[in-house]
């Protein structure tokens, strides 16, 4: 829940601020979020048997990276030229 409350506005802020420098910032932010969350989730699965706090922290950061995409994907799908 908290990762969604932090991740969605962060993705929106990154998108609006980076579009000024790079018009392709939206897919780059989505790619970063997806490519970052995958190893974090894998590490969370590996660490789950050893350290509970590290597992929850890794899951939090993985879902934070995934939540970067929500507002950006909606914005990309609703664009009309």
trRosetta pair geometry for C-beta under 8 A, 3 or more apart (Angstrom, degrees):
i j d omega theta_ij theta_ji phi_ij phi_ji
1 4 6.0 -59 -157 32 29 110
1 5 6.7 24 151 -15 64 106
2 5 5.5 -54 -147 37 37 111
2 6 6.3 25 156 -10 68 108
2 60 7.4 -11 78 -143 106 109
3 6 5.9 -61 -145 45 31 103
3 7 5.4 26 161 -21 69 120
3 60 5.3 -174 -69 -162 122 66
3 61 7.8 -151 -120 -80 126 17
3 63 4.2 88 107 101 158 104
3 64 4.2 -112 -154 -70 102 71
3 67 5.7 157 137 1 86 143
4 7 5.8 -54 -121 41 26 107
4 8 5.9 23 -180 -18 64 109
4 63 7.3 -51 -51 150 72 109
4 67 4.9 -160 -111 -122 54 147
4 70 7.7 43 -146 -12 88 156
5 8 7.2 -42 -128 30 15 103
5 9 7.6 0 169 5 47 110
6 9 7.0 -79 -163 46 26 96
6 10 6.0 21 155 -20 66 122
6 64 6.1 -23 87 -129 113 106
6 67 7.5 91 75 90 65 141
7 10 5.6 -64 -143 40 28 113
7 11 6.2 30 161 -21 67 106
7 63 7.2 -123 -31 132 154 66
7 64 4.5 -174 -76 -155 113 55
7 65 7.3 -99 -128 -27 127 11
7 66 7.2 14 179 72 161 53
7 67 2.7 90 99 90 144 115
7 68 5.3 -93 -174 -54 94 54
7 70 7.4 90 115 12 103 113
8 11 5.9 -52 -148 34 28 111
8 12 6.6 27 154 -15 62 106
8 67 5.4 -73 -49 166 68 102
8 68 7.8 -166 -90 -105 30 23
8 70 4.9 -39 -111 62 97 127
8 71 5.3 106 -168 -25 83 109
9 12 5.5 -54 -146 39 37 113
9 13 6.1 38 155 -20 69 105
9 71 7.8 71 -84 -14 28 151
10 13 5.7 -53 -144 38 31 111
10 14 6.2 30 156 -18 65 107
10 64 7.8 19 45 -178 148 95
10 68 6.2 -61 94 -107 99 84
11 14 5.8 -54 -143 38 29 110
11 15 6.2 32 156 -22 63 108
11 29 6.2 131 -146 153 83 134
11 33 7.2 3 -101 -67 117 146
11 67 6.9 -146 -20 126 129 62
11 68 3.7 146 -83 -163 110 57
11 69 6.4 -128 -133 -35 156 18
11 70 6.6 131 56 42 154 71
11 71 5.3 154 95 44 112 102
11 72 5.3 -103 162 -24 116 108
12 15 5.7 -55 -148 34 29 114
12 16 6.5 19 160 -11 64 107
12 71 4.4 -23 -69 99 97 157
12 72 7.3 -159 -83 -56 51 73
13 16 6.2 -60 -146 40 28 102
13 17 6.1 14 162 -8 65 114
14 17 6.1 -66 -140 45 26 102
14 18 5.7 7 169 -5 67 119
14 25 7.5 -159 142 163 80 119
14 29 5.5 139 114 -117 126 138
14 68 7.1 -6 37 -156 141 111
15 18 6.5 -64 -132 44 19 97
15 19 6.2 30 165 -35 60 108
15 25 6.0 151 -138 113 53 114
15 26 5.6 42 -134 -94 109 76
15 29 6.0 -96 -78 14 79 162
15 71 7.2 -141 11 102 147 105
15 72 5.2 178 -78 -99 142 101
15 75 7.0 123 159 49 159 159
16 19 6.1 -46 -142 19 25 116
17 20 6.7 -49 -176 13 36 110
18 21 5.9 -61 -162 44 54 102
18 22 5.8 -23 162 45 89 98
18 25 3.8 154 111 -140 108 147
18 28 7.8 -113 136 73 145 123
18 29 7.1 149 53 -56 149 117
19 22 7.0 -87 -125 73 27 54
19 23 6.3 46 -160 -119 74 42
19 25 4.9 -121 -76 32 56 133
19 26 7.3 26 -85 -39 104 85
21 25 7.4 87 65 -67 81 126
22 25 4.7 119 85 -61 97 87
22 28 7.1 -1 118 15 140 150
24 27 5.9 -40 -180 42 85 102
24 28 6.0 88 125 -23 84 108
25 28 5.5 -68 -149 44 35 113
25 29 6.0 36 158 -23 73 106
26 29 6.1 -56 -148 33 27 107
26 30 6.6 24 156 -14 62 107
26 72 5.0 168 -151 -168 90 110
26 75 6.8 -131 -124 88 138 117
26 76 5.5 154 149 -69 146 113
27 30 5.4 -54 -145 40 38 114
27 31 6.1 40 155 -21 69 104
27 76 7.6 89 -63 -101 78 151
28 31 5.7 -51 -145 37 31 111
28 32 6.3 35 153 -21 63 104
29 32 5.6 -51 -147 35 31 114
29 33 6.4 32 154 -19 64 106
29 68 6.0 -131 162 151 99 120
29 69 7.6 169 119 -91 89 61
29 72 5.8 -164 85 -93 124 167
30 33 5.8 -56 -149 36 31 111
30 34 6.3 22 158 -12 66 108
30 68 7.3 -172 -98 107 43 98
30 69 4.8 76 -123 -115 84 99
30 72 5.7 -151 -62 103 98 137
30 73 6.7 100 -105 -66 132 88
31 34 6.0 -59 -144 41 30 105
31 35 5.8 19 163 -10 68 115
32 35 6.2 -64 -138 45 23 102
32 36 5.9 18 164 -16 63 116
32 65 7.6 -120 127 -157 73 103
32 68 7.4 -48 86 99 95 157
33 36 6.1 -63 -142 39 22 107
33 37 6.2 18 163 -20 62 112
33 65 4.4 166 -152 171 68 74
33 66 6.0 135 163 -94 108 23
33 67 7.8 -139 -158 51 135 34
33 68 3.9 -155 -91 58 137 121
33 69 5.1 -158 83 -44 153 95
34 37 6.1 -57 -141 34 27 107
34 38 6.8 33 161 -29 61 103
34 65 7.6 -176 -52 142 19 105
34 66 7.3 70 -93 -107 55 67
34 69 7.1 51 -50 -60 89 140
35 38 6.3 -44 -149 20 30 114
36 39 7.2 -66 -164 39 34 95
36 40 6.5 27 150 -14 67 118
36 62 7.8 -167 122 -120 76 57
36 65 4.4 -137 89 -143 111 153
37 40 5.5 -66 -149 43 37 114
37 41 6.1 35 158 -21 73 106
37 62 4.4 99 -151 -161 79 74
37 63 7.3 93 -135 -66 122 23
37 65 4.0 -167 -62 86 92 121
37 66 4.8 67 -97 -52 164 86
38 41 6.1 -57 -148 35 27 106
38 42 6.5 26 155 -17 62 107
38 62 8.0 140 -32 -141 14 109
39 42 5.3 -53 -145 38 38 115
39 43 6.1 39 156 -19 69 104
40 43 5.8 -53 -147 38 31 110
40 44 6.4 36 151 -23 63 104
40 58 5.2 -176 -177 -172 83 85
40 59 7.8 160 142 -84 101 24
40 61 5.5 -125 -154 95 150 99
40 62 3.7 -171 101 -77 120 95
40 65 6.8 133 22 16 146 139
41 44 5.4 -49 -147 32 34 115
41 45 6.6 36 153 -19 64 101
41 58 7.4 156 -89 145 27 102
41 59 7.2 65 -111 -109 68 63
41 62 4.6 117 -57 -151 78 158
42 45 5.8 -55 -154 34 33 110
42 46 6.5 29 150 -16 65 106
43 46 5.5 -55 -145 38 36 111
43 47 5.9 23 160 -11 71 112
43 58 5.3 -134 95 -147 101 149
44 47 6.1 -60 -136 45 27 102
44 48 6.4 54 156 -56 60 93
44 54 8.0 -168 -117 129 63 73
44 55 5.1 97 -158 -150 79 66
44 58 3.7 -171 -77 101 93 124
44 59 4.9 104 -136 -58 156 76
44 62 6.5 -86 -17 -10 137 143
45 48 5.8 -29 -151 -9 29 121
47 50 5.6 -80 -163 50 58 104
47 51 5.5 -41 174 49 102 93
47 54 5.0 -88 158 107 145 118
47 55 5.2 -168 99 -75 99 78
47 58 6.5 119 44 0 137 150
48 52 7.9 45 -153 -103 52 52
48 55 4.7 84 -100 -112 61 139
50 54 7.6 -15 90 52 93 130
51 54 4.0 40 106 22 123 115
51 55 6.4 166 94 -20 66 85
52 55 5.6 -56 -151 32 32 115
52 56 6.6 27 156 -14 66 104
53 56 6.0 -55 -151 38 32 107
53 57 6.3 32 152 -18 65 108
54 57 5.6 -55 -145 38 33 113
54 58 6.2 33 157 -19 67 106
55 58 5.9 -56 -147 37 28 108
55 59 6.4 26 155 -16 64 107
56 59 5.7 -54 -144 39 32 111
56 60 6.3 38 154 -24 64 104
57 60 5.6 -51 -149 32 31 115
57 61 6.6 21 157 -11 65 105
58 61 6.1 -57 -145 41 31 103
58 62 6.1 33 155 -20 65 109
59 62 5.6 -55 -142 38 31 112
59 63 6.2 23 160 -12 66 107
60 63 6.2 -63 -149 42 25 102
60 64 6.2 31 151 -24 63 108
61 64 5.2 -47 -143 33 35 119
61 65 6.5 37 156 -19 64 100
62 65 5.9 -53 -153 35 31 109
62 66 6.6 29 149 -16 63 106
63 66 5.3 -50 -144 39 40 114
63 67 6.1 41 155 -22 68 106
64 67 5.8 -57 -146 37 29 110
64 68 7.3 49 149 -37 58 89
65 68 5.8 -32 -163 1 38 117
66 69 6.4 -52 -179 18 46 112
67 70 5.7 -19 -161 -9 59 116
68 72 7.1 9 144 2 68 128
69 72 5.6 -83 -152 52 42 108
69 73 5.2 36 163 -25 87 112
70 73 6.4 -59 -144 32 18 104
70 74 6.7 12 159 -11 57 110
71 74 5.8 -57 -149 40 33 112
71 75 6.2 36 152 -21 66 108
72 75 5.6 -55 -148 37 31 113
72 76 6.3 29 154 -18 66 105
73 76 5.7 -52 -144 37 32 109
73 77 6.3 27 157 -16 65 108
74 77 6.0 -58 -144 39 29 107
74 78 6.2 13 162 -8 64 116
75 78 6.2 -67 -141 44 25 101
75 79 6.9 46 156 -49 61 93
76 79 6.1 -35 -156 -5 32 116
